[in-house]
Amino acid sequence: MSTGVHDPLLASALYLGDGATELLFVACDVLFVSNAVASRARRRIEAVTGVPASQIVVSATHTHSGPKTANALGQEADPVVPAADEGYVHKLEDGIVEAASRASRERVPAEAGFAVADGSGVGTNRHDPGGPCDLRVPVLMVRALDDRRTLGLMLTVCMHPTVLHEDSTLISADFPGHARQHLQRVFSGCPVVYNTGPSGNQSPRHVTRTNTFEEATRLGEVLGRAVEAALGTIRFASGVSLACLSSEISLPARNFPSSAEAATALEASHARLLALQQARAHRAEVRTAECDWFGAEKTLLLARAAESGRMQEALAAILPVQIQVIGIGPCTYVTWPGEMFVEFGLEIASHRPDTFVISLANGVLDGYLVTQEAVDRGYYEAGNALLASPAGGSQLVRETLKLLFQLPAH
């Protein structure tokens, strides 16, 4: 349980309009924004601002050091984490609406520029430091036409914000919050909308020296300086056009093992963790084994839910999922709910190099979408999923590519 606040959690918003299309991005320093909260907040924002709900993005930075904001089936058996506090969830929703409304109210004539920073040094693939990763950090910078003051920045980083572990008892935005603080010092306190890209298997685990606030600050400064450097040569344009399309799709449910099979797998994963701890293995290897044990616990819980018939209710809370494709000048953003492995985002980039995925947007998936390798190797993320993998991720990619090729020129 938290004992205090180390640094504040924010909802940060950016409004964009070109006279024909309006967009609103709101990023929140929380682990998740549930489907229900995101849906209500977007409808409320539409009522206040006139921006269509389908053209509003509500995302989570995914800090693990904030209050719980959504109750998930896979967390019910956790003996430590309490249920979400409904009062705080309402505060979160109100904050999302207020941030978006303020951004819309304070609109001024502006110009925009786009750059891609290098996120090296912030983290790697958490299962294999040399494995697939996406260290591109797309950055949108908006400044006022009259005096060239910076109005806002939006960046997307494919990395879990998990420098801080469960032994930390202070509320924090983790390293994204420190990156924001760095950029606000440089750019006169402007809002910084921080999105998390596909990072289900991406983590600072192999680059952190300790799991402390000092280390979160260090990684935040690394990222902030990289963004600052990329913006040094940015070119601005005032005639940036906007476009947005969205679609809803269903995704296949996962086939669960029997509860007996899941219990056997749980025993095996726990035995492996104990063996590594006794052998004093490297802390990154121990942490991976610990997470795999967590995943095996989740699989057992979900297997029991499937046998009892409760799984249908849980699936109804997360399906269908919404995809958005958003054109901003020369760059395109895709929004996906929930967490997925970086490989799915890289597949989009292989077809459309100028396209970047914002994950954890407009809802959750109550788990991950993972690769076949993760399923075969029994990785933590594969155990902590309600939806089928890799089928679900592959379907998400296919449907996204269809939308991308329908997006009007912008």
N, C-alpha and C positions, 0 to 999 in steps of 0.2 A: 504494500500500500504506500502511496505517496506521503511524504512528510513535509513537503514544501515545494516551492517553485524556483527553479534555477534560472530559467529564461522564459519569456511569455510565449504562448501559443497564439497565432494570428490566423485570421482569414484575410487573404490578400487578393484584390480584384483588379482586373484590367478590362476596360470597355474599349471597343473598336467599332467604328462605323464609317462607311464610305458614301453615305447618301442613299444607298439601296439596300445594303445588308448590314445588320448590327450583330455584334458578338459580345459575349461576356464570359470571361474566365475567372473562376474563383478557386483558389487553392488553400487548403486548410491544414494546419499543423496537427493532424490527428492520424491515428492508424487507419481508420476507414470512415467513409461517409456512407451510411446504409442506403439501400435503394429507396426506402420510404422517405428518409430525410432529404436525400437529393431530389426526389420527385416533388416533394412539398415545397422545398426551397426554390426550385426552378419555376414552379407555378406562381409562387408569391413574387418572385423577381419579375416575371412576365407581367403580372398585374400592376406592379409599381413602375416598371421602366418601359414596358411595351416591347422589350426584346423577346422574341418567341422562345419558349422553353426549349425547343429543339436546337436552338442556337446558343444555349448557355451550357457551359462546362463547369461542373462542380467536382473538384478532385481532392485527394488527400496526399500529403507528402509522405505519409506512412511512418511517421515517427513512432517508435515503440515506447516512448517515455511520456505518454499523455494519458488522460482518462479514457476508459473504455467507452466507445460510442455506439456499438452495435452488438446485439446478442446473437451468437452463432451456435448452430447445433454442435459443431466440432469443439466448442469450448465449454460445454455444459458440465463436463466432469472435472474441470480444472479446479483443484482444491484451493488455489490461491486467488485467482482473478474473480472478482465479484461481477454481478450483473451490471449492465450499463445503468448509470444514474440518469433517470428520465429528466430531472431538472437540468443536468448538464447537457443532455442531448437537445433540449429546447434552446438552451443558451447557444449551442453550436449552430442550430438552424437559424436562429435570429441573427447571429453574427455573419453567417453567409449572406443572408438577405441584405443586411445593413452594408456590408462591404461592397456588394454588387450595386446597390442603390446609390451609394456615395460615388462610386466610380462613374456611374451613368450621369449623375447630377453635375459632376465636376468636369465633364467633357469640354475640351477646347480644341481648336484647329491644331493639327499635329502632323508630323512626318515620322516615318518608321524606317528602321534599318535592321538588317538581319546578319548574324555572324554565327560561326560554329566554333566553340571553344574545345580545348582538349582536356578531358576529364581524367587523364592519367594521374595516378597517385592517390585517388580517392577509394579505389577498391578493384576487385577482380571477380572472376567467376568463383563462387564460394566452394564449389566441389573440386575444381581444378584451376589453380591460378593462371595456367596457360590456356584454359578453355575459352569457349565463345564469350565475347563481351562486346559492348558497344560503348566506347568512351567518347563518342561525339556528344557535345552539349549544345544544342541549338539555342540561340539567344535572340529574342526579339526585343529591340529597344525603341521606345517611343519618346519623342521630345516635342515641346511646344514650338509652333512656327514662329511666334513673335519674339521670344527671347532665348530659344534653344535650350531651355531648362529640361532636364530629364523628367518625364512624367511617369515612366514605369519601365520595368524590365520583366521579361518572362523567360525562364529557362526550364529545360527538361533534362533530367539526369537519370540514367539507367543504373541506379545503385540503391540498395537497401540502406536506410539511415539507421544503422544498428551498431554504432560505436559503443553506445551505452547498453548494458545488459540488465538482467532482471535484479541484480544486486543494487542498482542505483534507485534511490527512492525520491528523487527530485524531478518535478515536471520539467521537460525540456523538448525543444524542437530538434535536438541532436545536431549533426553537422550542417544540415540545410539551414537551420536557424543562424548558425555562425557565418555561413556563406552569405546569407541575406544581410547580416549586420555589417560584414565587410563591404558589400556593394553599396549599402546605404551610407556608409561613411564616405565612400568615393563619389556617389551620385546624389548627394544632398538629401538623403532620407526618403528617396522615392519608393513607392511600393515595389516589392519584388515577388512576383508570382512564381513559386517554385513547384513544378510538376515532377512526378516520378515516372520515368519510362519503364518499359518491361524489365523487371529486375528480380524476378522470382528466384533466380539462381545467381544473383550478383550481391556482393557483400564486401565491406571493409575488412573482413576477417583476416585476410592474409597480408594486410598492409598496416594494421593498427599495432602500436607498440604496447598500449594498455587500453582498458575499457573505462576511460575517465573523461571528465569534462575538458580537461586540458587537451586530450587527444581529439575530442570532437571539435574543439576550437581549431586545432592544427589542420584537420582535414577540411573544415569550413574555409579556412584561410587559403589552403591550396586551391580549392575550387573557386573561391572568390577572385583570387589573383589570375587564374586561368581565364575566367570570364572577362575580367578587366582588360587583360592583354588582347583578347580577341576583339573587343570593342574598340580598340585603339585605331583600327583601320576601317571601321564600319562606314558605309555610304548610305545616306538617307534619301528617301523619296517621299513626296507629299501626295502622289497620286496612286497610292497602294489600293488595289481592289480586293474585295473580300467575297468569299463564296462558302456555302455550307450545305451539305446534304446529310441526312441521317436515315438509319434503318434499324428495325428491330428483328432479331432472329432468336430462335431457340437453339439450345446446344444439348447434346446427348448426355444422359446421366451415366455415372460410373457404375460398373459392375463390381459389387463388393464381395470379398471372400466371406465365408461363414465366420461366425463369431469364434468358433473353435480354432479355425485356421489363423485368424487374426491374433488370438491369444498366444498361440505358439510363436508367431512372428514377433510379438511383443517381448516374450521371454528371451528370444535370441538376440534382439537388438539391445536389451538391457545387459545381457551377458557380455556383448561386445564392448559396450560403454565401460563396464566395470573393468574389463581386461585392459583397455587402453589407459584408464585412470591408474590402475595398479602398475602398469609398465611405464608410467610417467611420460606418455607420448606427448608430442607437441600440442600446445593448447588449441591450435586451429583444428587439428585432427580430433581432439577430444570434443570440441564444440560441435563439429559435424556429426559425430556419433551421438552426442546428446540430442541434437535436433532430430536425427533419425529415430531415436527412441520416442521423442515427442510425437513424431509422425506415426509411429506404430501404435501409440496410445490413441491417437485420433482415428486411425483405421478401425481399431476395435470398437470405439464408441460409435462410429458411423455404421459399421457392420451390424451392430445391435439395433441401431435406429432403422436400418433397412429391413431387418427381420421383424421389427415391431410395427412397421407400416408408417413410421413418422417421417421417413425420407421425402415423401411426396409433398408434405407441408413445407419442408425446408427448400425443396426445389422451386415450389411456387413463389417463394419469397425472393428468388434471384433471377427467375426467368419470366419473360424473354430478356435478352441483353440488348442494349442499344449501342450502335456504332455511329460515330460522327466522323465525317471527313471535312476539314476546314481549310480553305485556301486563304492565305494571307500573302499577297504579292507573290514572290517567287517560291515561297515555302508552303508546304501542306502539313497539317497536323491531323492525326487520327486519334480518336479517343476510344478506349476499351475499358470496361469495368474490371475490377478484380486484379489479381496477380497472375502473371504468366512468365514463362521463361524467355530470356532475351532472344532465343533463336527465332521466335515468332515475329518479333519486331525486325530482326535482321532479314527475315524473308521478305517483309514489306519493302525494306530498303533496297534489297537486291533487284526489285522490279521498279521501284520509284525512289532513287537516291535522295531526292529532295523532300522526302516525307519522313516525319518523326511521330512516334506513338507516345501518347500520354496514357498511362495506365491508371488504375484506381479511380476512374472517372465515372461519375453518375451512378455509382453503386458498387456492390461487392459480388464475389462469386462464392463466398464461404469456402475458400481454399484456392488452390492453384490450377493452372493449366500447364502441363509439363510435356517434356519430350518422351519418346519411347525409351530412350536410355535411362531416364529417371525412373520410369515404371519398372524396367528390367532390373535395375540396381537397388530398388527399394528405397530411394531417397525420401527424406522427410517430406518434401513437397508433394510427392506422389501419394503419400499416405494421407495427407491433409487436403483432400479434394472431394467435392461432391460430383463434379462433372468428369466425363470421360477424357482421357488423354492417351495419345496425342490428337485424337479425333476432334475434340472440341477446339483446340488451338488451330488446327488445320482448317476447320470450317470457318473460324473467325477470320483467318487470313484470306480465304477465298472470297468471302462476302465483302471484306474490306476492299480487296482489289477491284471487285465489280463496281463498288461505289466510287472508288478513286478514278476509274476510267469514265464515269458519268459526270464527274465534277466539272462544271463550266470553266472555261479558260478564265484566269484571273491575273 
